[in-house]
Amino acid sequence: MKIILANPRGFCAGVDRAISIVELALEIHGAPIYVRHEVVHNRFVVNGLRERGAIFVEELNEVPDGAIVIFSAHGVSQAVRQEAKDRNLKVFDATCPLVTKVHMQVARASRKGTKAILIGHKGHPEVEGTMGQYGNQEGGIYLIESVEDIAHLPVQQDDDLTFMTQTTLSLDDAAETITALKENILRFKVRIKMTFATPQPTVNRRCANWRNNRIWLSWSALKIPRTLTDWQNWLRAWVWHQN
């Protein structure tokens, strides 16, 4: 029998980190800990966390006021963050750093009034969170799932545009849509800045870095760094995250 192992294997770094944060929250604060969305599509892991006291919910209205809630690696919209704040929920944010970087790009486009185009799957938790970072009524953010959707984009010749992809899409998966989008953008002669999912080799490298540091990273999400080494590690991650 010939067994072929997929490479890379296991969870991505964002999910690995989110699982660690849930485990640490349970260890430090005890049950129940509410988690918005299941942290991974793995029934064994989810059931294990559920048995330890994690309660997985789809919406914040399922969480009691003042309770502890963890945002999954998918990330959440600004509206969800505001709701958590209004209800005095104690939030531990397990949003994947790669997702956060896309959120920052969308928020920047919103502040500038730049139209944003997101390539992704409608209804996916990450897409909903990313779309929810845009709040400028003078601009707009538009979701496309395929090449066919490009023809319906409300693009004007004098628009500034930026586009990005759902981070769980590899560039190979999104290549056809990206190519068609660029061809249409050139046809409209609009100015565009391209930001999209990280190429797979870079993802592999970053995943390795995050796995090596996942213990203190998860700890820093729950407690303030106290030693010089903790602060140095936190600063290294912050600098990496900004880049």
C-alpha positions in Angstrom: 0.0 0.0 0.0 1.3 3.5 -0.9 0.3 6.3 1.4 0.7 9.9 0.2 0.8 12.6 2.8 -0.5 16.0 2.0 1.9 18.9 2.6 1.4 21.1 4.6 -0.6 19.0 7.1 -2.7 19.8 10.1 -4.4 23.1 11.1 -3.4 26.5 9.8 -1.6 28.8 12.2 -4.7 30.9 12.8 -6.8 27.9 13.8 -4.0 26.5 15.9 -3.7 29.8 17.8 -7.4 30.1 18.2 -7.6 26.6 19.8 -4.8 27.5 22.2 -6.6 30.7 23.2 -9.8 28.7 23.9 -7.9 26.2 26.0 -6.1 28.9 28.0 -9.3 30.8 28.6 -10.9 27.6 30.0 -7.8 26.9 32.1 -7.6 30.5 33.5 -11.3 31.5 33.8 -13.1 28.1 33.9 -16.3 27.2 32.2 -18.4 28.4 30.6 -16.5 30.2 27.8 -18.5 31.3 24.8 -17.0 31.1 21.3 -18.5 32.8 18.3 -18.4 30.2 15.5 -16.6 26.8 15.8 -12.9 27.3 15.8 -12.2 24.5 13.3 -14.1 22.2 11.0 -13.0 19.2 13.1 -15.7 17.5 15.1 -13.1 15.7 17.4 -11.5 19.0 18.4 -14.8 20.9 18.8 -16.4 18.2 20.9 -13.2 18.0 23.1 -13.4 21.8 23.8 -17.2 21.5 24.3 -16.7 18.8 26.9 -14.3 21.1 28.8 -16.9 23.9 28.9 -16.7 25.8 25.6 -20.1 26.9 24.3 -20.1 27.5 20.5 -22.6 30.1 19.3 -23.4 31.7 16.0 -24.5 35.1 17.2 -23.8 37.3 20.2 -27.4 37.3 21.3 -26.8 33.7 22.5 -24.2 35.0 25.0 -25.3 36.3 28.4 -24.5 39.9 29.2 -21.1 40.3 30.9 -19.9 36.8 29.9 -16.6 35.8 28.3 -16.6 35.4 24.6 -13.9 34.5 22.1 -14.0 35.6 18.5 -12.9 32.8 16.2 -10.0 33.0 13.7 -12.5 34.1 11.0 -12.7 37.6 12.5 -15.8 39.7 13.1 -17.4 42.9 11.7 -17.1 46.2 13.5 -20.9 45.9 14.3 -20.2 42.7 16.2 -17.4 44.3 18.2 -19.6 47.3 19.1 -22.4 44.9 20.2 -19.9 43.1 22.4 -18.8 46.4 23.9 -22.4 47.6 24.5 -23.2 44.4 26.3 -20.1 44.5 28.5 -18.8 41.2 27.2 -15.2 40.3 28.0 -13.7 39.6 24.6 -10.7 37.5 23.8 -9.9 38.0 20.1 -8.6 35.0 18.3 -8.8 36.5 14.8 -6.1 35.2 12.6 -3.4 37.8 12.1 -3.6 37.3 8.3 -7.3 38.1 8.5 -6.6 41.1 10.6 -4.2 42.4 8.0 -7.0 42.3 5.4 -9.3 44.0 7.8 -6.9 46.8 8.2 -6.6 47.2 4.4 -10.4 47.4 4.1 -10.7 49.9 7.0 -8.0 52.0 5.3 -10.0 51.9 2.0 -13.1 52.9 3.9 -11.4 55.9 5.5 -10.2 57.1 2.1 -13.5 56.4 0.3 -11.8 53.9 -2.0 -14.0 51.2 -3.4 -13.0 47.7 -2.3 -13.6 44.5 -4.1 -13.4 41.2 -2.1 -13.0 37.9 -3.8 -14.6 35.2 -1.6 -17.6 33.0 -0.8 -20.9 34.6 0.2 -22.0 33.7 3.7 -18.5 32.6 4.9 -17.8 34.0 8.4 -14.5 35.5 7.3 -16.1 37.3 4.4 -18.9 38.7 6.6 -16.3 40.0 9.0 -14.2 41.5 6.3 -17.1 43.2 4.6 -18.1 44.6 7.9 -14.9 46.6 8.2 -16.1 49.0 5.5 -18.3 51.9 6.8 -17.9 54.7 4.3 -21.2 55.4 2.5 -19.4 57.4 -0.2 -17.4 54.4 -1.3 -18.5 50.8 -1.0 -17.2 47.2 -0.8 -18.4 44.6 -3.3 -18.2 40.8 -3.1 -17.5 38.7 -6.2 -17.4 34.9 -6.2 -16.5 34.2 -9.9 -15.5 35.8 -13.1 -19.2 36.2 -14.0 -19.7 38.7 -11.1 -17.2 41.1 -12.5 -19.5 42.5 -15.2 -21.9 43.6 -12.5 -19.4 45.7 -10.5 -20.5 49.4 -10.2 -17.2 50.7 -11.4 -16.7 54.2 -12.8 -13.8 55.4 -14.9 -12.6 57.9 -12.3 -12.8 55.4 -9.3 -9.9 54.4 -7.1 -10.1 50.7 -6.4 -8.5 48.1 -4.2 -9.2 44.4 -4.1 -8.3 41.5 -1.9 -9.3 37.8 -1.5 -10.6 35.7 1.4 -7.5 34.5 3.1 -8.5 30.8 2.9 -8.4 31.0 -0.9 -5.0 30.3 -2.3 -3.8 32.5 -5.2 -4.0 29.5 -7.4 -7.7 29.1 -6.6 -8.4 32.7 -7.2 -6.1 33.2 -10.2 -8.7 33.1 -12.9 -10.9 35.7 -11.1 -8.0 37.9 -10.4 -6.8 37.8 -14.0 -10.3 38.6 -15.3 -10.7 41.4 -12.8 -7.4 43.0 -13.8 -8.3 42.7 -17.5 -11.6 44.5 -16.8 -10.0 47.1 -14.6 -7.5 47.9 -17.4 -10.5 48.2 -19.8 -12.1 50.7 -17.5 -8.8 52.5 -17.0 -9.3 53.0 -13.3 -6.5 53.2 -10.7 -6.2 50.0 -8.7 -4.1 48.7 -5.8 -4.1 45.0 -5.5 -4.0 43.2 -2.1 -5.0 39.6 -1.9 -4.4 36.2 -0.2 -0.8 35.4 0.6 1.1 33.0 -1.8 1.3 29.5 -0.4 5.1 29.5 0.3 4.7 32.6 2.4 1.7 31.1 4.3 3.8 28.0 5.1 6.6 30.2 6.4 4.3 32.3 8.5 2.4 29.3 9.8 5.7 27.8 11.0 6.6 31.1 12.8 3.2 31.3 14.4 3.3 27.6 15.5 6.7 28.1 17.2 5.3 31.1 19.1 1.7 30.0 19.6 2.1 29.4 23.4 3.2 32.9 24.3 1.0 34.5 21.6 -2.1 32.8 23.1 -1.0 33.8 26.6 -0.5 37.4 25.5 -4.1 37.4 24.3 -5.3 36.6 27.8 -2.7 38.3 30.0 -0.5 41.4 29.8 3.2 40.6 29.1 5.1 40.9 32.4 8.7 39.9 31.8 11.3 41.6 29.5 11.3 38.5 27.3 7.5 38.6 27.1 7.6 42.2 25.9 10.4 41.5 23.4 8.4 38.6 22.0 5.2 40.7 21.8 7.1 43.5 20.1 8.5 41.1 17.5 5.0 39.8 16.7 3.6 43.3 16.5 6.3 44.4 14.1 5.7 41.2 11.9 2.0 41.9 12.0 2.4 45.5 10.8 4.4 44.2 7.8 
